[in-house]
């Protein structure tokens, strides 16, 4: 119990201490070197930009977050469906898996203009982008999780004449959780990236649009403030999934 409390305290205190050191060093260098604000604004200026534009930042961050979460859920559902399908049909896996690899190998910026042309500059193209970037890491880890089961346990299930569906529900799904959650943590941050990049290419709202617009008008303080806001969302999503992981796969979490 004492060791757990120490680890928890370190996980909270160490990031805070490192944050203070980084911000302090950044502010000191800005004062000493007199860095041009158009190149790198000071932490104080970025903080003031957040305070002065908080309604706008919250609105645009909320739009991007919504796009990312919906895309994340869609990508997860499709990945789970196809990974399950691959378990029951090796032929389907051999036929479709190379296309999933090709999708992953395609640069994300190459997909953005196509999605904007197909689905417009509204929220739907951003959701699709987020879903696409989430799909592959979840699919790969789920396929690995569904197939990485203890052979002795599998033999026991077969000895007890369990059906393939029973083996899938009682053995493969529980075994896959150890592989699923690391993929979900990666995908949660990638969903934010996907939505933001899609907004770079064509949008009238969202944090990506605000970043592009701020850079166009050389409002560098607001641009950095926008980046920080969406980074905070990515961190929160990551640790939310880690919290859920601790509740479900508690025996493997240190």
Helices and strands as residue ranges (DSSP letters): H 2-33, H 43-52, H 54-88, H 90-105, H 108-119, H 123-147, H 151-159, H 164-167, I 168-172, H 173-201, H 207-216, H 220-248, G 250-252
